[in-house]
Amino acid sequence: MKNRSRARGWALQALYAWEQRGAAAEMGMPVLQDLFASLRVSPANRPYAEILVRLVGQNLARIDATIVESLTNWRLERLAVVDRAILRLGTAEMMFVDDVPPRMCIREMVQLAEKYGTADSPRFVNGVLDAVMRRVAPGEAAGA
């Protein structure tokens, strides 16, 4: 699990770098490969980071639509880049990774928000991803 936590951090950095390049750049693997080349990323952390970045890249429109449906009084493009990247990462993991319980995913994303976001980021990320969970995993939200 520790490797997956670290992999999520690397995936977040790749998504952040992609946005900083001006989202028109090709999403995903080229950014991640550049990150791996410039930083010392353990081989144990690479596979899951690659999976997450690929999932976001391949499903960006669907992920963003799910986030937008879960936002209250916010527009996706007005969110802080880090918060938007964390929400995309968490939503992708909830929607497309079957072996990660949604509540654990939310907890992991809140930890990333604590580490990389603002003082308000953890609570914001928790609230939005809780709403996402109610949409994509309603049984989990009900405590099933």
C-alpha positions in Angstrom: 0.0 0.0 0.0 2.9 2.4 0.7 4.0 2.0 -2.9 0.5 2.9 -4.2 0.5 6.0 -1.9 3.8 7.1 -3.3 2.6 6.3 -6.9 -0.4 8.5 -6.3 2.0 11.3 -5.4 4.0 10.8 -8.6 0.8 10.7 -10.7 -0.4 13.9 -9.1 2.9 15.6 -10.0 2.6 14.3 -13.6 -1.0 15.7 -13.9 0.2 19.0 -12.4 3.0 19.2 -14.9 0.6 18.4 -17.7 -1.6 21.3 -16.7 1.3 23.6 -16.4 2.4 22.8 -20.0 -1.0 24.1 -21.0 -3.3 21.1 -21.2 -3.0 21.1 -25.0 0.1 19.0 -24.5 -0.4 15.3 -24.9 -1.9 14.0 -21.7 -0.2 11.2 -19.8 2.8 9.1 -20.5 5.2 11.6 -22.1 4.7 13.9 -19.1 5.1 10.9 -16.7 8.2 9.7 -18.6 9.8 13.2 -18.4 9.1 13.2 -14.6 10.6 9.7 -14.2 13.7 10.8 -16.2 14.3 14.0 -14.2 13.5 12.6 -10.7 14.5 9.5 -8.8 11.3 7.5 -8.9 11.5 4.0 -7.5 10.6 1.2 -10.0 8.1 -0.1 -7.4 6.1 3.1 -7.7 6.1 3.5 -11.5 3.5 0.9 -12.6 0.6 2.2 -10.5 1.5 5.9 -11.3 1.4 5.0 -15.0 -1.9 3.3 -14.6 -3.5 6.3 -12.9 -2.1 8.8 -15.4 -3.2 6.6 -18.3 -6.7 6.3 -16.8 -7.0 10.1 -16.4 -5.7 10.7 -19.9 -8.0 8.2 -21.6 -11.1 9.2 -19.6 -10.6 12.9 -19.0 -14.0 14.1 -20.4 -15.9 11.6 -18.4 -13.9 12.3 -15.2 -14.3 16.0 -15.6 -18.1 15.6 -16.2 -18.4 13.6 -13.0 -16.5 16.2 -11.0 -18.5 19.1 -12.5 -21.8 17.2 -11.5 -20.3 17.0 -7.9 -19.2 20.6 -7.5 -21.5 23.1 -5.8 -21.0 26.7 -6.7 -17.7 26.1 -8.4 -16.5 25.8 -12.0 -13.8 23.2 -12.7 -11.6 25.7 -14.5 -11.6 28.0 -11.5 -10.2 25.4 -9.1 -6.6 25.5 -8.0 -4.5 23.4 -10.4 -3.4 21.1 -7.5 -7.0 20.6 -6.3 -8.2 19.9 -9.8 -5.5 17.3 -10.4 -6.3 15.6 -7.0 -10.0 15.5 -7.9 -9.2 14.0 -11.3 -6.9 11.4 -9.8 -9.4 10.4 -7.1 -12.3 10.3 -9.5 -10.4 8.1 -11.9 -9.3 5.8 -9.1 -12.9 5.5 -7.8 -14.4 5.0 -11.3 -11.9 2.6 -12.9 -9.8 0.8 -10.2 -11.8 -2.0 -8.7 -9.5 -3.0 -5.9 -9.4 0.3 -4.1 -12.4 1.0 -1.9 -13.8 4.5 -2.5 -13.4 5.6 1.1 -9.7 4.6 1.1 -9.3 6.5 -2.2 -10.8 9.6 -0.6 -8.5 9.3 2.4 -5.5 9.0 0.1 -6.6 12.1 -1.9 -7.1 14.1 1.3 -3.6 13.3 2.3 -2.3 14.5 -1.0 -4.3 17.7 -0.5 -2.8 18.2 2.9 0.7 17.8 1.5 0.4 19.7 -1.8 -2.7 22.0 -1.5 -3.7 25.0 0.6 -5.1 24.9 4.1 -8.6 24.6 2.6 -7.8 21.9 0.1 -8.2 18.8 2.3 -11.8 19.7 3.4 -12.7 20.7 -0.2 -11.3 17.6 -1.7 -13.0 15.4 0.9 -16.4 17.1 0.2 -16.2 16.9 -3.6 -14.9 13.3 -3.7 -17.6 12.3 -1.2 -20.2 13.6 -3.7 -18.3 11.8 -6.5 -18.5 8.6 -4.5 -22.3 9.0 -4.1 -22.5 9.2 -7.9 -20.1 6.4 -8.9 -20.4 4.0 -5.9 -23.8 4.7 -4.2 -23.6 1.4 -2.3 -20.3 2.4 -0.7 -21.8 5.9 0.2 -24.7 4.2 2.0 -22.2 2.2 4.1 -22.8 -1.1 2.3 
